[in-house]
Amino acid sequence: MNVDQYLHAIRSETALLAAAARAAGPDAALPSCPDWVMRDVIHHLGEVQRWSAAVVRDSVSNPSELAQDFLGSLPDDDALIDWLDAGAGALVTALRDADRDLACFTFLENSPPPRVFWARRQAHEVGMHRVDAELALGRNTGFTADIATDGIDELLTGFAPRKRTPLRSDVPRRLLIAPDDSPSAWGVTIGEHPVVTDRLTAADAIASMADCSVSGSSSNIYEALWNRRDTEGLCIDGDAAVLNLFRSAVQIRWS
């Protein structure tokens, strides 16, 4: 995916989240974020989008040096949606206007160049929180295969291999993720050291040896790996405990 596609996703996912928030109200409980209500997820997302916009706009290399006026005051409930829209708009503008060769802070393993990194990260940030907001209404729009596949890749090659991610196994385990609606697949090796993820083609996936293989729609896999849905609807071959290990250790519920 390219920056323009990510910016479109930020705008469209923000609109879907706003629609869910209007329908549910600011005090609606979020089943996927049990300590939060709708107001909290909007505050969180608005803060993250404004913070990211400032990092990009000011080419910030060290977050501790970021000017503290990027956020402003939090809105009251009547202004929540307008405040959310304004933050998303500022983020899109900062990313659209940034130089292709932007140099600034990033934080994931194997990350793309900073402008692409932040467009990608924030597209998936708002997308997953849109799921949280919709689940408050008992619905879920899901994701296109392109977005879901890209989100799986970010999670498996960016988040999972970080040293701080507590995904370890005394006995090496191999998890294969192979969506039905994508030519992409991933082999995740879990051992005593940080995870190693290999990008695979569909043909490679067929020949790959794994303790657990997961297939199904990319949208369902994406949400299950982010702990936004259970594993119902996925095809799990082999030892399901390997997938459960991943889901219990890689619980990035608030990012």
N, C-alpha and C positions, 0 to 999 in steps of 0.2 A: 504494500500500500504506500501511497505517497502523501505528502503533507496536505494537499488539497482534500484528499479523501478523509484524512484524520480530522481536518477542520469541519468538514461536512458532518462527520460523526459527532463531534463535540456539540455542534448546533442542534442536530436532530435528537440526540440523546438528552440534552438539556431540556428541549421542548417536551419530550415524553415524560421526563421526571417532573417538570413543572405541572403538566396535566394531572399526573397522579397525585401530586401534593395538593393541588386545588381540590380534587375530588375527595381526598382522604382527610384533609385538615392537618394543622400543625401538631396536634397531639396524638396522631395515629401511631400505634405501635408498629415497629418493623420486625417481623418474625425472624429475618435473617441477621438482624443486629439487635439482639434482645435488650441491650442497655440503652437503646436510642429510641426516640420518637422522630416523626418526620422533620420537625424543627431542627433536630440535631444533625441529621444528614445534610440538610440544606446549609446549615452553618458550616459544617465540615467542608462540603464541596466548595462553597463560596470562598472559604479561607484558602483552600488548596489551589483553586484556580487563580485567585489574586496573587498568592505567593509565587506560583509558577510563572504567571505573567510578568511579575517583577524580576524574577531570575532571568528570564529571556530578554525582556526589554532593556535591563541594565547590565546585561552580560556578566552576571554575578558568578564568580568562581568559588567563593566561600560563603555559604549561607549565613554564617555568623556576621558577615559584613552587610547583610541586606538591610536597607533602611526600614525602620520599624513603622513607617506610616503607610505601608502598602495596603493594610487591611481597612482602616477606618473603623467606625463603630458598627456593631451588629444591629441588624434591623429589628423592628418589632414585627409581630406576626402579620400585620396587614401589608407590610412591605417585603415579606420574604421572597415572593416570586420575582418581583422587580429587581431585588438585590441579586438573586441568583442569575437572572438574565444579564444583568450588568456585568457581573463577574465573568460569565462565559463570553460575553462580547469583548471584554478587555483582553481575555486570554487569546481569543481568535485573532484579534487585531495585532497583538504582540507577536504571535507566531507567523501571521501572514506577512508582517512587515520586517521580520528578522532576516538578517543576511543568511545566505546558504552556508556560509563558513562561520556562523556563530560559534563562539567559544564561551561556554558557561558550565556551571555545575551540572553533573548527572550522577546517578547513583546505582545503576544496575550493571551486572556482569554483561559482557558482550553487547554493549549498547551501541545503537547507531549514532551518527553525528548528532550534536545537541539539539538542533532545530527539529530534526525528525524524532529524536528521543522524546522531547517534551510534547510534541503533537501526538505521538503514539500513546505515551503514558497517560495524558489527560483524556484522550478519547476513550481509553479503557477504564480510566477512573470514573468518569461520569456514566459510562455504560453500565458498569457493575452496580453503581449506586442507583441508577435508574431501575435496575432489577429490584433492589431493596425497596424502593418507593412503590413500585407496582405490586410487590408481594403484600404490601399493606392492604391492598384492595383485592387480593386473591387472584391476581392476573399476572401475566408475564409475556411481553411482546417477543422475547427471544432475540437472537442475533442473526444477521446474515452470515453465510459461510465464510465470506472474506474477512469480516470483522472477527468472528469467533476463532478462525484459524490463526489470525494474527495475534489475538489475545492469548491463545494457547502457547504460541511460540514465545511471546514475551514472558509468560509465567515460567515456562520450562527452561528457557535458555537465559533468562534474566534474573528472575527472583529465586528459583529453586537452587541454582549453583552458588548463591552467596554463602560466605562462610558463616554468617549469622543465622542462616536457615537451619533449624535443628532436625534435618532429615538425614538420619544415619541408620546403619544396620551392621551388626557384628558379622552377619553372614551376607555377602553381596547378593543383591536382588536387582533384577532388570524389569523395568516397566515399559511397555510399548503402548504408545498412544497413536491410534491410526483412525481418524475420522472417515466415515463412509463417503462424505461429500467433498472431500479435498484430496489433492494429490500429495499433500504433505503428511509426514508422520515423524514421530520422535521416539528415540530410545533413551530412557532415563536409567542410569546406573547408580544404585544406592549402595553405599558401603560405609567404611569407617571414616572416610574423608568427604569433603563437600561433593555434592552431586555432580555428575558429568552427564550432559545431555547432548545427544547426537541428532542432528537433523537428517531425516531419511526420506527417500522417495517411497512411493507406494510399493514399488517392486522390492526395494530394500526391506520394507516392513514385512512383506510376505516371507522373506528368507531369514528375518531376524529371529534369534532365539530370545525368548523372554519368559520370566516366571509368571507374568500377568500381562495379558493383552486386552486393551480397551478399544472398542469401536462403537459406532453410533453417530448421530449427527454432531457436527462440530459445535453447534450451539449448546446442546445438552452436555457434551464433554467439558466445554469451557466453563459453564456454570457449576458443574459438579466439582471440577478441580479447584474452583474458587469457593467451594462450600456454600453455593447459593441454591443448590438443589441436591436431592439424593441421587443415588445411582440407578434408580428405576428408569428403564428405557435404554440403558447402555448394555452392550454385549460385553461381558467380562469372561475371558477365557483364562484358565489357570488359577493361580492362587490369589483370590480377591483380597487377601490380607495385605498384599503389596500396595494395591490401590488405597486401601484403608490407611496404611502407614503414611502414604503421601498426603492424604486428606487431613489426617490428624496432625501432621508435622508442619505442613505448609498452610497454615490458617491465617491468611492475610485478609482478615475480615474488615479492617478499618482503613485500608489504603485505596 
